[in-house]
Amino acid sequence: MGQDGSTGQDWPHYGGSYQFWRYSALDQINRSNIKRLTPVWAFQTGVEDGGLQATPIVVDGIMYLTSSWNRVFAIDAATGKEIWHYYYKNPRQIGIIYSPWNRGVAVSGGRVFMGTLDNYVVALDQKTGRELWKVNVEDLRQCGCNITGAPLVVRDKVIVGVTGGDSAHRGYLSAFDAETGRMVWRFYTIPAPGEKGHETWEGDS
């Protein structure tokens, strides 16, 4: 990755680089040849509910893509050939309460990380797709929240947020140890009584 926030051959993070510029410095495609582009392969995920909302991650020529209902695919980016897939088993009632989409994974240290519709974080083996660990962020029945956004890995921590801002849920970010899944810290975006900033939430706001 360039120091200017651009990416090169890989697209290792949801925003491209940690600067989240979403900019690639690759220049093989430009104004002079873009009209000559043609499809070379297509890949079908097997479900169409909600469409594809994920930003594919590309690391060392392998594309990691999620689809609705927490399906993860590892694909050869040059040929479109599937290397492995992982289908997370969501509870039956999830489809009634929530929209099914997922917006991507994080890849680091030989692992692929994804948040789920029933509010878990899972870690998969990057080479095989085998589940390495799974941890509950908060009881779905209590918070009414889930995880649709892509996690972010910073050093040895996997950071995820949860949905629920439209259902009176006090939002937060959680960090988990990338190797074990143990929760390391949690940051609430709205301060609790006695915490700095709580006085700005007056009345029943």
C-alpha positions in Angstrom: 0.0 0.0 0.0 1.2 3.5 -0.8 1.8 6.0 1.9 -0.7 8.2 0.2 -3.5 5.9 1.2 -3.8 4.0 -2.1 -3.7 0.3 -2.7 -1.8 -1.7 -5.4 -2.3 -5.3 -6.4 -4.3 -6.2 -3.3 -7.4 -4.8 -1.7 -6.7 -5.9 1.9 -9.3 -3.8 3.8 -12.9 -2.8 3.4 -11.8 0.8 2.6 -8.8 -0.4 0.5 -6.2 0.8 3.0 -6.4 1.9 6.6 -6.8 5.5 5.3 -10.1 4.3 3.7 -9.4 6.3 0.5 -10.9 3.5 -1.6 -8.3 4.3 -4.3 -6.2 1.9 -6.3 -2.9 3.1 -7.8 -3.1 0.4 -10.5 -3.1 2.0 -14.0 -3.6 -0.9 -16.5 -7.1 0.4 -17.0 -7.3 4.0 -18.2 -9.3 6.3 -20.4 -7.7 5.0 -23.6 -8.6 1.3 -23.1 -11.6 1.2 -20.8 -13.9 0.7 -23.8 -12.2 -2.6 -24.7 -13.0 -4.2 -21.3 -14.9 -7.5 -21.5 -16.0 -10.0 -18.8 -13.7 -12.9 -18.3 -15.6 -14.8 -15.6 -18.7 -14.6 -13.4 -19.3 -16.2 -10.1 -22.7 -17.1 -8.5 -23.2 -17.2 -4.8 -26.3 -19.3 -4.8 -28.6 -16.8 -3.1 -30.0 -13.5 -4.3 -31.8 -12.2 -1.3 -30.7 -8.6 -0.7 -28.2 -8.8 -3.6 -24.4 -8.4 -3.1 -23.5 -5.6 -0.7 -20.0 -6.6 0.2 -16.7 -5.0 -0.8 -14.5 -8.0 -2.0 -11.2 -8.3 -0.2 -8.2 -9.4 -2.4 -5.0 -10.8 -0.8 -2.3 -12.5 -2.8 -4.6 -13.2 -5.8 -7.4 -14.7 -3.7 -10.8 -12.8 -3.5 -12.8 -13.1 -0.3 -16.5 -12.3 -0.8 -19.6 -12.5 1.3 -23.2 -12.8 0.2 -26.6 -12.7 2.0 -27.2 -15.0 4.9 -23.5 -15.0 6.0 -22.0 -17.0 3.2 -18.3 -16.6 2.6 -16.4 -17.6 -0.6 -12.7 -17.7 -1.4 -12.2 -17.3 -5.2 -9.3 -17.3 -7.5 -9.3 -13.7 -8.6 -7.8 -14.5 -12.0 -10.1 -17.4 -13.0 -13.2 -17.1 -10.8 -12.8 -20.6 -9.6 -14.1 -21.3 -6.1 -11.4 -22.4 -3.6 -13.7 -22.9 -0.6 -17.0 -21.7 0.8 -18.4 -21.4 4.3 -22.1 -21.2 5.0 -22.9 -19.9 8.5 -26.0 -21.5 10.1 -28.3 -18.7 11.1 -31.4 -19.3 13.4 -34.6 -19.7 11.5 -36.3 -16.6 12.9 -33.5 -14.3 11.7 -35.1 -13.9 8.3 -38.3 -12.7 9.8 -36.7 -9.9 11.8 -33.8 -8.8 9.8 -32.6 -8.1 6.3 -30.2 -10.8 5.3 -27.2 -8.9 3.8 -23.6 -8.9 4.8 -21.1 -6.2 3.8 -17.8 -8.1 3.9 -15.0 -9.7 5.8 -11.6 -8.8 7.2 -8.5 -10.9 6.4 -5.4 -11.0 8.5 -2.9 -13.5 10.1 -4.2 -16.5 8.2 -7.8 -15.9 9.2 -11.0 -14.5 7.7 -13.3 -12.7 10.1 -17.1 -12.1 9.6 -19.9 -10.7 11.7 -23.2 -12.6 11.6 -27.0 -11.9 11.6 -27.4 -13.5 15.0 -24.7 -11.2 16.5 -21.6 -13.5 16.5 -18.1 -13.0 15.2 -16.5 -16.0 13.5 -13.0 -16.7 12.4 -12.2 -19.0 9.5 -9.0 -20.5 8.3 -7.8 -18.5 5.4 -6.7 -21.5 3.4 -9.5 -23.9 4.0 -12.6 -21.9 5.3 -12.7 -24.1 8.4 -14.3 -22.4 11.4 -11.6 -21.7 14.1 -13.7 -19.8 16.6 -17.1 -18.2 17.1 -18.0 -15.7 19.8 -21.3 -14.1 20.8 -21.1 -10.3 20.9 -24.4 -9.8 22.8 -27.6 -11.9 23.2 -29.7 -11.1 20.1 -32.9 -11.5 22.1 -31.9 -8.8 24.5 -30.3 -6.2 22.2 -32.3 -6.8 18.9 -29.0 -6.1 17.1 -26.8 -7.9 14.6 -23.7 -7.4 12.5 -23.9 -6.5 8.9 -20.8 -4.4 8.5 -17.3 -5.7 7.7 -15.0 -6.1 10.7 -11.6 -4.3 10.8 -8.4 -5.9 11.9 -5.8 -3.6 13.6 -2.7 -5.5 14.6 -4.0 -8.4 16.7 -7.5 -7.1 17.3 -10.7 -7.7 15.4 -13.0 -4.6 15.7 -16.7 -4.9 15.0 -19.8 -2.7 15.5 -23.4 -3.7 15.8 -26.7 -2.5 14.3 -29.6 -1.2 16.3 -29.4 2.6 16.2 -32.9 2.6 14.8 -34.2 0.4 17.6 -33.2 2.3 20.8 -30.0 0.3 21.2 -27.0 1.9 22.8 -24.3 1.3 20.1 -20.8 0.2 20.7 -17.6 -1.1 19.1 -16.0 -4.3 20.4 -12.5 -5.6 20.0 -11.6 -9.3 20.1 -8.3 -11.1 20.2 -7.8 -12.3 16.6 -6.2 -15.6 17.7 -8.6 -16.6 20.4 -11.8 -14.6 20.0 -11.6 -13.3 23.6 -13.2 -9.8 24.0 -10.5 -7.3 24.9 -12.5 -4.0 25.1 -15.8 -2.4 24.3 -16.4 1.3 23.6 -20.0 2.7 23.9 -20.7 5.5 21.5 -23.3 7.1 23.9 -21.9 7.8 27.4 -23.7 6.3 30.4 -24.7 8.3 33.5 -21.6 9.6 35.3 -19.5 9.4 32.1 -18.2 12.5 30.3 -20.6 13.7 27.7 -23.7 12.2 29.3 -24.9 15.7 30.2 -25.4 16.5 26.5 -28.2 13.9 26.4 -30.9 15.9 28.0 -34.5 14.9 28.9 -35.7 11.7 27.1 -33.2 12.1 24.2 
